[in-house]
Amino acid sequence: MKNLKVSTAQFGNRSNDKTYNLEVIDRLSKKAADEGSQVIAFHECSLTGYSFARHLSKAQMLDLSELIPDGVSIQRLIKIAGKNKITIMAGLFEKDRDDNIFKAYVCVGKNGLIAKHRKLHPFINPVIIPGNSYCVFEIEGWKCGILICYDNNIIENVRATTLLGAQIIFMPHVTMCTPSSRPGAGFVDPKLWENREADPTSLRLEFDGLKGREWLMKWLPSRSYDNAVYSVFSNPIGMDGDQLKNGCSMIIDPFGDIIAECRSFDDSIVTATLTPEKLTLAGGHRYLNARRPDLYSDIIGQAHTPEQTVVWMKKPR
């Protein structure tokens, strides 16, 4: 297995403006390809926008959603991948022919759709149906998985995807800078974003503190470390609907070390070279081999009724 050069992106998407969002994806994909990258990953719902969808009716959600792979945006994404000679990962709302709606993330190349994952734990709008399967596929000989945003907070999903063979897990998000029951959480004032050129320090303090990156560092590197996988995290920068997001798109290696990270306030990419040697040198590889499923398979697999509580969606706007 050869080294793989991967990019992750951050950009300020526009709500329900697929034309604009695809233009940015085209531009950043070309930039990544020009730097020698073979794959680029964009954030959750990067084609459509995200936060605004919590206010939409089912009819509006159906208008926003597309069939995969026949939808106009997916076909356009495939053309962008072919033109720029790069594999592209991006997210959108999906509908099927029975008008079921899902949160989806796709991998496309010049020849069409390579893979699709439906979010297992969606919550932005009650009409969205959860996915019911994991997704593992190949890019240039590497086994890859996809878990969307909250999917990654349930640690069993990351372990299961790893056990299915994934060596890289793409983790598209729209996250951070929202209220929570944990200390230090909360929205970041959009006025700080508007004033970012005159006062970048105040915005960076909010973005990097417990509302943002400091929270991310509590858990994201451990997903790579515990499972000996590369994690490719992508997140928007700037306003997503009425909420400010802090970017920090990054690539983490199997040692849990950040090897590339977006640190500007701009639409941007970072690139890293993934080497196969780290997959077996990392401690997580030993932990996987030392597992004792005879002790806990019945415990982990016991009956359970899922319950999701999303604090920021319950607060008065």
FIGUSE-95949 format. One record per residue: x, y, z of N, C-alpha, C in turn; residue in one letter. Coordinates in steps of 0.1 Angstrom, whole numbers, plus 5000, padded with zeros to 4 digits. Example, Ala and Ser with C-alpha at 12.3 -4.5 7.8 and 13.67 -1.06 7.14 Angstrom:
BEGIN
n_c1|n_c2|n_c3|ca_c1|ca_c2|ca_c3|c_c1|c_c2|c_c3|code
5132|4943|5078|5123|4955|5078|5132|4967|5078|a
5128|4978|5071|5137|4989|5071|5129|5000|5079|s
This chain:
BEGIN
n_c1|n_c2|n_c3|ca_c1|ca_c2|ca_c3|c_c1|c_c2|c_c3|code
5008|4988|5000|5000|5000|5000|5009|5012|5000|m
5006|5022|4991|5014|5034|4989|5009|5045|4998|k
5018|5055|5000|5014|5067|5007|5002|5073|5000|n
4993|5080|5008|4982|5087|5002|4982|5102|5007|l
4980|5111|4997|4980|5125|5000|4966|5130|5001|k
4962|5135|5013|4948|5138|5016|4947|5153|5020|v
4937|5160|5016|4934|5173|5020|4920|5174|5027|s
4919|5183|5037|4907|5186|5043|4904|5201|5042|t
4892|5205|5041|4888|5218|5037|4879|5225|5048|a
4880|5238|5049|4870|5245|5056|4865|5257|5047|q
4852|5259|5047|4848|5271|5040|4834|5275|5045|f
4831|5288|5042|4818|5293|5047|4807|5290|5037|g
4799|5280|5039|4789|5276|5029|4777|5287|5030|n
4769|5287|5020|4757|5296|5020|4745|5286|5020|r
4736|5290|5029|4724|5282|5031|4716|5281|5018|s
4712|5268|5014|4704|5266|5002|4709|5273|4990|n
4722|5273|4988|4728|5279|4976|4738|5269|4971|d
4733|5258|4964|4742|5248|4960|4752|5253|4949|k
4747|5262|4941|4756|5267|4930|4768|5274|4936|t
4766|5282|4946|4778|5289|4952|4787|5278|4959|y
4781|5270|4967|4789|5260|4974|4797|5251|4965|n
4791|5247|4954|4798|5239|4944|4810|5246|4938|l
4808|5259|4936|4819|5268|4930|4831|5268|4940|e
4828|5269|4953|4839|5269|4963|4845|5255|4963|v
4837|5244|4963|4843|5231|4963|4851|5229|4950|i
4847|5234|4939|4855|5233|4927|4869|5240|4929|d
4868|5252|4934|4881|5260|4936|4890|5253|4945|r
4885|5249|4957|4894|5243|4967|4899|5229|4962|l
4890|5222|4955|4895|5209|4950|4906|5210|4940|s
4905|5221|4931|4916|5223|4922|4929|5227|4930|k
4928|5235|4940|4939|5239|4948|4946|5227|4954|k
4938|5218|4960|4943|5205|4966|4950|5197|4955|a
4944|5195|4944|4950|5187|4933|4963|5193|4928|a
4963|5206|4927|4975|5213|4923|4987|5210|4933|d
4983|5208|4945|4993|5205|4956|4997|5190|4956|e
4991|5182|4947|4994|5168|4947|4985|5159|4955|g
4974|5165|4960|4965|5157|4968|4957|5148|4959|s
4954|5136|4965|4946|5126|4957|4931|5126|4962|q
4929|5132|4974|4915|5132|4980|4913|5145|4987|v
4901|5150|4987|4898|5162|4995|4884|5160|5001|i
4883|5163|5014|4871|5161|5022|4865|5175|5026|a
4852|5176|5024|4845|5188|5028|4836|5185|5040|f
4829|5195|5046|4822|5193|5058|4808|5187|5056|h
4801|5183|5066|4787|5179|5066|4778|5189|5060|e
4770|5184|5050|4760|5193|5043|4768|5205|5037|c
4780|5203|5032|4787|5213|5025|4781|5218|5012|s
4772|5209|5006|4766|5213|4994|4753|5222|4996|l
4747|5220|5008|4734|5226|5010|4734|5237|5021|t
4744|5236|5031|4742|5243|5043|4735|5235|5053|g
4736|5238|5066|4731|5229|5076|4721|5235|5086|y
4725|5244|5094|4718|5249|5106|4704|5254|5102|s
4703|5261|5090|4690|5266|5086|4679|5256|5084|f
4683|5243|5082|4674|5233|5079|4665|5229|5091|a
4669|5233|5103|4660|5230|5115|4647|5237|5114|r
4646|5247|5106|4633|5255|5105|4624|5250|5093|h
4629|5240|5085|4622|5237|5073|4611|5226|5075|l
4600|5227|5067|4590|5217|5067|4594|5205|5059|s
4586|5194|5059|4590|5183|5051|4590|5186|5036|k
4580|5194|5032|4580|5198|5018|4592|5206|5014|a
4596|5215|5023|4609|5223|5020|4621|5214|5020|q
4621|5204|5029|4633|5195|5030|4633|5186|5017|m
4622|5182|5012|4622|5175|5000|4627|5183|4988|l
4623|5196|4988|4628|5204|4977|4643|5206|4978|d
4649|5206|4990|4663|5208|4993|4671|5195|4990|l
4665|5184|4992|4672|5171|4991|4673|5166|4977|s
4682|5157|4975|4684|5152|4961|4685|5137|4961|e
4682|5131|4950|4685|5116|4948|4700|5115|4947|l
4705|5103|4951|4719|5100|4950|4720|5087|4942|i
4727|5086|4931|4736|5096|4925|4730|5105|4914|p
4717|5104|4912|4711|5110|4900|4708|5125|4902|d
4710|5130|4914|4707|5144|4916|4717|5154|4909|g
4712|5166|4906|4720|5175|4899|4733|5178|4905|v
4733|5180|4919|4745|5184|4926|4756|5172|4926|s
4751|5160|4927|4761|5149|4927|4767|5147|4913|i
4759|5149|4903|4764|5148|4889|4774|5160|4887|q
4771|5171|4892|4781|5182|4891|4794|5179|4899|r
4792|5173|4910|4804|5170|4919|4813|5160|4911|l
4807|5150|4905|4814|5140|4897|4822|5147|4886|i
4816|5157|4879|4823|5164|4869|4835|5172|4874|k
4833|5178|4886|4844|5186|4893|4855|5176|4896|i
4852|5164|4901|4862|5155|4904|4870|5151|4892|a
4863|5148|4881|4870|5145|4869|4879|5156|4863|g
4873|5168|4863|4881|5179|4858|4894|5182|4866|k
4892|5181|4879|4904|5184|4888|4912|5172|4891|n
4908|5160|4886|4916|5148|4889|4918|5145|4903|k
4907|5145|4911|4908|5143|4925|4895|5136|4930|i
4896|5128|4940|4885|5122|4947|4879|5132|4957|t
4866|5134|4957|4859|5144|4965|4849|5138|4974|i
4849|5143|4987|4840|5139|4997|4832|5151|5001|m
4818|5150|5001|4810|5162|5004|4796|5157|5009|a
4789|5166|5016|4776|5162|5022|4764|5170|5017|g
4753|5164|5019|4740|5170|5015|4728|5162|5021|l
4716|5168|5020|4704|5161|5023|4700|5152|5012|f
4697|5140|5014|4693|5130|5004|4678|5126|5006|e
4671|5124|4994|4658|5118|4995|4658|5105|4986|k
4649|5096|4989|4648|5084|4981|4635|5086|4973|d
4631|5076|4965|4620|5077|4956|4607|5075|4964|r
4608|5072|4977|4596|5071|4985|4595|5084|4994|d
4602|5094|4991|4603|5107|4999|4607|5105|5013|d
4616|5095|5016|4623|5094|5028|4635|5104|5027|n
4639|5110|5038|4649|5120|5038|4660|5115|5048|i
4673|5117|5043|4685|5113|5051|4695|5124|5050|f
4704|5123|5060|4716|5131|5060|4727|5123|5054|k
4732|5127|5042|4742|5118|5035|4755|5125|5033|a
4765|5117|5030|4779|5121|5027|4784|5112|5016|y
4789|5117|5006|4793|5109|4994|4808|5110|4991|v
4813|5100|4985|4826|5100|4979|4825|5098|4964|c
4830|5107|4956|4829|5106|4942|4842|5107|4935|v
4844|5101|4924|4855|5102|4915|4851|5105|4901|g
4860|5105|4892|4857|5109|4878|4847|5099|4872|k
4847|5087|4877|4838|5077|4871|4825|5076|4878|n
4822|5084|4888|4809|5084|4894|4810|5082|4909|g
4799|5077|4915|4798|5076|4930|4806|5064|4934|l
4815|5066|4944|4823|5055|4950|4816|5050|4963|i
4811|5059|4971|4805|5054|4984|4795|5065|4989|a
4786|5060|4997|4776|5069|5004|4774|5064|5018|k
4774|5073|5028|4770|5070|5041|4758|5079|5045|h
4749|5073|5052|4737|5080|5058|4740|5081|5073|r
4738|5094|5078|4741|5096|5092|4733|5088|5101|k
4740|5081|5110|4733|5072|5119|4725|5079|5131|l
4729|5091|5134|4723|5098|5145|4720|5113|5141|h
4710|5114|5132|4706|5128|5127|4697|5135|5137|p
4697|5148|5138|4688|5155|5147|4684|5169|5142|f
4690|5174|5131|4687|5188|5128|4673|5190|5124|i
4666|5180|5120|4652|5182|5116|4645|5168|5118|n
4633|5168|5125|4627|5155|5128|4622|5147|5116|p
4622|5152|5104|4618|5144|5093|4629|5135|5087|v
4641|5137|5092|4653|5130|5087|4653|5116|5094|i
4655|5106|5086|4655|5092|5090|4670|5088|5092|i
4673|5080|5103|4686|5076|5106|4691|5065|5096|p
4703|5065|5092|4709|5054|5085|4710|5042|5093|g
4712|5031|5087|4712|5018|5094|4724|5009|5090|n
4735|5015|5085|4746|5006|5082|4759|5014|5082|s
4770|5007|5083|4783|5013|5082|4788|5013|5068|y
4798|5021|5065|4803|5023|5052|4818|5022|5051|c
4823|5011|5044|4837|5010|5043|4840|5007|5028|v
4850|5014|5022|4852|5013|5008|4867|5016|5006|f
4872|5016|4993|4886|5017|4990|4889|5030|4982|e
4900|5037|4986|4905|5047|4978|4920|5044|4976|i
4925|5042|4964|4939|5039|4961|4945|5028|4970|e
4937|5018|4973|4941|5007|4981|4940|5008|4996|g
4936|5020|5000|4933|5023|5015|4919|5020|5018|w
4916|5013|5029|4903|5011|5034|4898|5023|5041|k
4886|5029|5037|4881|5041|5042|4867|5039|5048|c
4864|5047|5058|4851|5047|5064|4846|5062|5065|g
4833|5063|5067|4827|5077|5069|4818|5076|5081|i
4819|5086|5090|4810|5088|5101|4807|5103|5102|l
4794|5106|5102|4791|5121|5101|4788|5126|5115|i
4796|5136|5119|4794|5145|5131|4791|5136|5143|c
4779|5137|5148|4775|5130|5161|4777|5115|5160|y
4778|5109|5149|4781|5095|5147|4795|5092|5155|d
4804|5102|5154|4817|5100|5160|4817|5101|5175|n
4807|5107|5181|4806|5109|5195|4802|5096|5202|n
4796|5087|5195|4792|5074|5200|4804|5065|5197|i
4812|5062|5206|4825|5055|5204|4824|5042|5197|i
4812|5035|5199|4811|5022|5193|4811|5023|5178|e
4806|5034|5172|4806|5035|5158|4820|5036|5152|n
4829|5043|5159|4843|5044|5154|4849|5030|5155|v
4847|5023|5166|4853|5010|5168|4848|5000|5157|r
4835|5001|5155|4829|4991|5145|4834|4994|5131|a
4835|5007|5128|4840|5010|5114|4855|5005|5113|t
4863|5007|5124|4876|5002|5124|4877|4987|5122|t
4868|4980|5130|4868|4965|5129|4864|4960|5115|l
4856|4968|5108|4852|4964|5095|4864|4967|5084|l
4875|4972|5089|4887|4973|5081|4891|4987|5078|g
4884|4998|5083|4888|5011|5079|4902|5015|5085|a
4910|5021|5077|4923|5027|5081|4923|5042|5081|q
4913|5048|5074|4911|5062|5074|4896|5064|5077|i
4892|5072|5086|4878|5075|5088|4876|5090|5085|i
4868|5093|5075|4864|5107|5072|4853|5111|5082|f
4855|5123|5088|4846|5127|5099|4841|5141|5096|m
4832|5143|5086|4826|5156|5083|4817|5161|5094|p
4818|5173|5098|4811|5179|5109|4805|5193|5106|h
4795|5197|5113|4792|5211|5116|4790|5212|5131|v
4801|5216|5138|4801|5214|5152|4808|5226|5159|t
4808|5225|5172|4814|5235|5181|4806|5248|5181|m
4809|5256|5191|4803|5270|5193|4788|5269|5194|c
4783|5259|5202|4769|5258|5205|4767|5255|5220|t
4755|5258|5225|4753|5255|5240|4753|5240|5243|p
4757|5237|5255|4757|5223|5260|4756|5223|5275|s
4754|5212|5281|4754|5211|5296|4768|5212|5301|s
4779|5210|5293|4792|5210|5298|4797|5225|5301|r
4805|5227|5311|4810|5240|5314|4818|5246|5303|p
4815|5259|5300|4823|5266|5290|4817|5266|5277|g
4806|5259|5274|4800|5258|5261|4791|5270|5258|a
4788|5272|5245|4779|5283|5242|4782|5288|5228|g
4772|5296|5223|4774|5302|5210|4785|5313|5210|f
4791|5316|5199|4800|5327|5197|4793|5338|5190|v
4794|5350|5196|4787|5362|5191|4791|5364|5176|d
4782|5365|5167|4785|5368|5153|4792|5381|5151|p
4790|5391|5160|4797|5404|5159|4812|5402|5159|k
4817|5392|5166|4831|5390|5166|4836|5386|5152|l
4828|5378|5145|4831|5374|5131|4831|5386|5122|w
4821|5395|5123|4820|5407|5115|4832|5416|5117|e
4838|5416|5129|4849|5424|5133|4863|5417|5133|n
4863|5405|5126|4875|5397|5127|4888|5403|5121|r
4887|5412|5111|4899|5418|5106|4904|5428|5115|e
4896|5436|5122|4901|5446|5132|4905|5440|5145|a
4898|5429|5149|4901|5423|5162|4901|5408|5161|d
4911|5402|5154|4912|5388|5153|4914|5380|5166|p
4920|5387|5176|4924|5381|5189|4912|5376|5196|t
4902|5385|5198|4890|5382|5205|4882|5370|5199|s
4882|5370|5186|4875|5359|5179|4883|5346|5181|l
4896|5346|5180|4904|5334|5181|4903|5329|5196|r
4903|5337|5206|4901|5333|5219|4888|5325|5221|l
4877|5329|5215|4865|5322|5216|4865|5309|5208|e
4871|5310|5196|4872|5298|5187|4881|5287|5193|f
4891|5291|5200|4901|5281|5205|4898|5277|5220|d
4888|5283|5226|4885|5280|5240|4875|5269|5241|g
4869|5268|5253|4860|5257|5256|4847|5256|5247|l
4844|5268|5241|4833|5267|5231|4837|5260|5218|k
4849|5259|5216|4854|5254|5203|4865|5244|5204|g
4877|5247|5199|4887|5237|5198|4891|5230|5210|r
4891|5237|5222|4895|5231|5234|4886|5219|5237|e
4873|5220|5234|4863|5209|5236|4867|5198|5226|w
4870|5201|5214|4873|5191|5203|4885|5183|5208|l
4894|5189|5214|4906|5182|5218|4904|5173|5230|m
4893|5174|5236|4890|5164|5247|4887|5150|5242|k
4883|5149|5229|4878|5136|5224|4883|5132|5210|w
4885|5141|5201|4887|5138|5187|4901|5130|5185|l
4912|5135|5191|4924|5127|5189|4923|5113|5195|p
4915|5111|5205|4914|5097|5211|4908|5087|5201|s
4899|5092|5192|4893|5083|5182|4904|5077|5173|r
4914|5085|5169|4925|5080|5162|4934|5071|5170|s
4937|5076|5182|4947|5069|5191|4942|5055|5195|y
4930|5055|5199|4924|5042|5204|4923|5031|5193|d
4920|5036|5181|4917|5027|5170|4928|5025|5160|n
4939|5033|5161|4950|5033|5152|4946|5035|5138|a
4938|5046|5136|4933|5050|5123|4937|5065|5121|v
4937|5069|5108|4938|5083|5105|4923|5089|5106|y
4922|5100|5112|4909|5108|5112|4910|5120|5103|s
4901|5122|5094|4901|5134|5086|4888|5142|5089|v
4890|5152|5097|4880|5160|5103|4878|5173|5095|f
4865|5175|5091|4862|5188|5083|4851|5195|5089|s
4851|5208|5089|4841|5217|5096|4841|5230|5090|n
4829|5237|5089|4828|5250|5082|4834|5261|5090|p
4838|5272|5084|4842|5284|5090|4833|5295|5087|i
4830|5303|5097|4821|5315|5095|4806|5311|5098|g
4797|5319|5092|4783|5318|5095|4777|5306|5087|m
4771|5297|5095|4762|5286|5089|4748|5289|5093|d
4740|5296|5084|4727|5301|5089|4729|5312|5099|g
4723|5310|5111|4725|5320|5121|4735|5317|5132|d
4743|5306|5129|4753|5302|5139|4767|5303|5133|q
4776|5307|5142|4790|5309|5138|4798|5296|5141|l
4806|5292|5131|4814|5280|5133|4829|5283|5131|k
4837|5275|5138|4851|5279|5139|4861|5271|5131|n
4857|5263|5121|4866|5256|5112|4874|5246|5120|g
4888|5248|5120|4897|5238|5126|4898|5225|5119|c
4894|5225|5106|4895|5212|5099|4910|5207|5100|s
4911|5194|5103|4924|5188|5106|4925|5173|5102|m
4937|5169|5101|4940|5155|5099|4948|5150|5111|i
4944|5138|5117|4950|5133|5128|4956|5119|5125|i
4968|5116|5129|4974|5103|5126|4970|5092|5136|d
4974|5080|5134|4971|5069|5143|4977|5071|5157|p
4987|5079|5159|4993|5082|5172|4984|5092|5179|f
4974|5098|5173|4966|5108|5179|4972|5122|5177|g
4982|5124|5169|4988|5136|5166|4982|5144|5155|d
4980|5157|5156|4975|5165|5145|4987|5167|5135|i
4985|5163|5123|4995|5165|5113|4992|5176|5103|i
4980|5181|5103|4977|5193|5095|4964|5199|5100|a
4963|5212|5100|4951|5219|5106|4949|5232|5099|e
4937|5236|5096|4933|5249|5091|4933|5258|5103|c
4941|5269|5102|4941|5278|5114|4938|5293|5110|r
4933|5295|5098|4929|5309|5094|4914|5310|5095|s
4910|5322|5092|4895|5325|5092|4890|5324|5078|f
4898|5320|5068|4895|5320|5054|4890|5306|5049|d
4884|5306|5038|4882|5294|5031|4895|5288|5027|d
4898|5276|5031|4912|5271|5030|4912|5256|5031|s
4924|5250|5027|4926|5236|5028|4940|5234|5035|i
4941|5222|5041|4955|5217|5045|4956|5203|5040|v
4969|5199|5038|4972|5186|5032|4982|5178|5040|t
4980|5165|5041|4990|5157|5048|4992|5144|5040|a
5004|5138|5041|5007|5125|5035|5005|5114|5046|t
4996|5105|5042|4993|5094|5051|5002|5082|5047|l
5009|5077|5057|5018|5066|5055|5013|5053|5062|t
5013|5042|5055|5007|5029|5061|5015|5024|5073|p
5028|5027|5074|5035|5022|5085|5029|5026|5099|e
5024|5038|5100|5018|5043|5113|5007|5034|5117|k
5000|5028|5108|4988|5020|5112|4991|5008|5121|l
5003|5003|5120|5007|4991|5128|5017|4995|5139|t
5024|5007|5137|5033|5011|5148|5026|5018|5160|l
5014|5023|5157|5006|5030|5168|5001|5020|5178|a
5000|5026|5191|4996|5017|5202|4982|5011|5200|g
4974|5019|5193|4960|5014|5191|4960|5001|5184|g
4970|4998|5175|4970|4985|5168|4972|4974|5178|h
4980|4976|5188|4982|4966|5198|4970|4964|5207|r
4963|4975|5209|4950|4974|5217|4940|4966|5210|y
4939|4968|5197|4929|4961|5189|4932|4946|5189|l
4945|4942|5189|4949|4928|5189|4947|4922|5203|n
4947|4930|5213|4946|4925|5227|4932|4924|5232|a
4922|4928|5223|4908|4928|5228|4904|4914|5233|r
4894|4914|5243|4888|4902|5248|4873|4902|5247|r
4868|4900|5235|4853|4901|5233|4845|4891|5240|p
4852|4880|5245|4845|4871|5253|4840|4877|5266|d
4847|4887|5271|4843|4894|5283|4832|4904|5282|l
4830|4910|5270|4821|4921|5269|4812|4921|5257|y
4812|4911|5248|4804|4911|5237|4789|4912|5241|s
4785|4904|5251|4771|4904|5256|4767|4917|5262|d
4777|4924|5269|4775|4937|5275|4772|4948|5265|i
4781|4949|5255|4780|4959|5245|4768|4957|5236|i
4764|4944|5234|4753|4941|5225|4740|4940|5232|g
4739|4943|5245|4726|4942|5252|4716|4952|5247|q
4703|4948|5248|4692|4956|5243|4693|4970|5249|a
4690|4980|5241|4691|4994|5246|4682|5003|5236|h
4674|5012|5242|4666|5021|5235|4674|5034|5233|t
4678|5038|5221|4685|5050|5219|4677|5063|5223|p
4684|5072|5228|4678|5085|5232|4688|5096|5229|e
4684|5106|5222|4692|5117|5219|4687|5130|5224|q
4695|5138|5231|4691|5151|5237|4701|5161|5231|t
4696|5171|5224|4704|5181|5218|4700|5194|5224|v
4709|5199|5233|4706|5210|5242|4704|5223|5234|v
4712|5225|5224|4712|5238|5217|4699|5240|5209|w
4693|5229|5204|4681|5229|5197|4669|5232|5206|m
4670|5229|5219|4659|5231|5228|4659|5245|5234|k
4669|5252|5233|4670|5265|5239|4662|5275|5231|k
4656|5285|5238|4649|5296|5230|4658|5303|5221|p
4654|5306|5209|4662|5313|5200|4661|5328|5202|r
